[in-house]
Structures are given as C-alpha cells and as structure tokens.
Amino acid sequence: MKRFVSTLSVAMAVCLTSSAGQQRESPGKLEIQKHPLVLEAPAQPRPQGIDSQKLREEAEELARLAQAVPEQVGQITQGKISKDALEGLKRIEKLSKHLRAELAP
C-alpha cells in the first residue's frame, strides 16, 4: 500500500510538473498563427512619360480661363450670374489638379 501511494504521488508530481511547464496560448495568438502576415511588394514609381505638348495646352487653357475670372466676378457683383463663370471655375479646378498630379514627384 505504501508503495502504491508513493508511486501515485510520484505520478501526480510528474503530471503537475509537466502541465505547469506548458503554457496555453491565448486564443488571439492561435488565431494570428492561423493567418500569417503576407506583405505586398511596394508600389513601383510611375513611368516618367509626360506629354509635354498636352501639358502646355492645358496650362494655356488654364491661363485663359483664369484671366476671365476678374471680369466674371465683376458681373456677378452687378447681379449677373453667368453659367459660364461657374463652369469656368470648375474647369480651372480640374485643370490645376491634373497639372499638379502630372508634375508632382
């Protein structure tokens, strides 16, 4: 009987020691291990194929539209709201955004 109790106590000690050494992973770590991190390659820079003729034409159009703005604002203050003035301002905005995007590094 003594031998049985001592054998049982040794077996329990071995079980407790081995289970104490094992730490259970948290559910979050297990989920992360299931889905490894995959990194994408960095985006390649745009090729420098700038159409200088088209940019020059857009810049000239932008300048013409901008020169007309003071006169149109003067008409608006006199109570004459021109549809062309609003469309011109939208076109100025579109052209300037496009030129900035093409010329920005």
CYANA upper distance limits for C-alpha pairs under 8 A (distance plus 0.5 A):
  1 MET  CA      5 VAL  CA      6.76
  2 LYS  CA      6 SER  CA      6.60
  3 ARG  CA      7 THR  CA      6.53
  4 PHE  CA      8 LEU  CA      6.49
  5 VAL  CA      9 SER  CA      6.55
  6 SER  CA     10 VAL  CA      6.62
  7 THR  CA     11 ALA  CA      6.65
  8 LEU  CA     12 MET  CA      6.65
  9 SER  CA     13 ALA  CA      6.57
 10 VAL  CA     14 VAL  CA      6.68
 11 ALA  CA     15 CYS  CA      6.74
 12 MET  CA     16 LEU  CA      6.57
 13 ALA  CA     17 THR  CA      6.49
 14 VAL  CA     18 SER  CA      6.60
 15 CYS  CA     19 SER  CA      6.58
 16 LEU  CA     20 ALA  CA      6.41
 17 THR  CA     21 GLY  CA      6.84
 18 SER  CA     22 GLN  CA      7.17
 19 SER  CA     23 GLN  CA      8.36
 25 GLU  CA     29 LYS  CA      6.84
 25 GLU  CA     30 LEU  CA      7.04
 26 SER  CA     30 LEU  CA      7.00
 27 PRO  CA     31 GLU  CA      6.67
 28 GLY  CA     32 ILE  CA      6.72
 29 LYS  CA     33 GLN  CA      6.67
 30 LEU  CA     34 LYS  CA      6.92
 31 GLU  CA     35 HIS  CA      7.26
 32 ILE  CA     36 PRO  CA      7.08
 50 ILE  CA    102 GLU  CA      7.75
 51 ASP  CA     55 LEU  CA      6.82
 52 SER  CA     56 ARG  CA      6.53
 53 GLN  CA     57 GLU  CA      6.79
 54 LYS  CA     58 GLU  CA      6.69
 55 LEU  CA     59 ALA  CA      6.58
 55 LEU  CA     99 LEU  CA      7.41
 56 ARG  CA     60 GLU  CA      6.71
 57 GLU  CA     61 GLU  CA      6.71
 58 GLU  CA     62 LEU  CA      6.56
 58 GLU  CA     95 LEU  CA      7.11
 58 GLU  CA     99 LEU  CA      8.22
 59 ALA  CA     63 ALA  CA      6.69
 59 ALA  CA     95 LEU  CA      8.27
 59 ALA  CA     99 LEU  CA      8.19
 60 GLU  CA     64 ARG  CA      6.78
 61 GLU  CA     65 LEU  CA      6.68
 62 LEU  CA     66 ALA  CA      6.55
 62 LEU  CA     92 ILE  CA      6.31
 62 LEU  CA     95 LEU  CA      7.02
 62 LEU  CA     96 SER  CA      7.90
 63 ALA  CA     67 GLN  CA      6.69
 64 ARG  CA     68 ALA  CA      7.13
 65 LEU  CA     69 VAL  CA      7.26
 65 LEU  CA     88 GLY  CA      6.79
 65 LEU  CA     89 LEU  CA      8.30
 65 LEU  CA     92 ILE  CA      7.17
 66 ALA  CA     92 ILE  CA      7.68
 68 ALA  CA     72 GLN  CA      6.84
 69 VAL  CA     73 VAL  CA      6.56
 69 VAL  CA     85 ALA  CA      7.75
 69 VAL  CA     89 LEU  CA      8.41
 70 PRO  CA     74 GLY  CA      6.73
 71 GLU  CA     75 GLN  CA      6.90
 72 GLN  CA     76 ILE  CA      6.75
 72 GLN  CA     82 SER  CA      7.94
 72 GLN  CA     85 ALA  CA      6.56
 73 VAL  CA     77 THR  CA      6.81
 74 GLY  CA     78 GLN  CA      7.06
 75 GLN  CA     79 GLY  CA      7.07
 75 GLN  CA     80 LYS  CA      5.80
 75 GLN  CA     81 ILE  CA      7.44
 75 GLN  CA     82 SER  CA      8.45
 76 ILE  CA     80 LYS  CA      5.34
 76 ILE  CA     81 ILE  CA      5.45
 76 ILE  CA     82 SER  CA      7.78
 81 ILE  CA     85 ALA  CA      8.15
 82 SER  CA     86 LEU  CA      7.43
 83 LYS  CA     87 GLU  CA      6.82
 84 ASP  CA     88 GLY  CA      6.32
 85 ALA  CA     89 LEU  CA      6.74
 86 LEU  CA     90 LYS  CA      6.86
 87 GLU  CA     91 ARG  CA      6.66
 88 GLY  CA     92 ILE  CA      6.59
 89 LEU  CA     93 GLU  CA      6.74
 90 LYS  CA     94 LYS  CA      6.74
 91 ARG  CA     95 LEU  CA      6.55
 92 ILE  CA     96 SER  CA      6.54
 93 GLU  CA     97 LYS  CA      6.67
 94 LYS  CA     98 HIS  CA      6.72
 95 LEU  CA     99 LEU  CA      6.59
 96 SER  CA    100 ARG  CA      6.51
 97 LYS  CA    101 ALA  CA      6.62
 98 HIS  CA    102 GLU  CA      6.69
 99 LEU  CA    103 LEU  CA      6.60
100 ARG  CA    104 ALA  CA      6.24
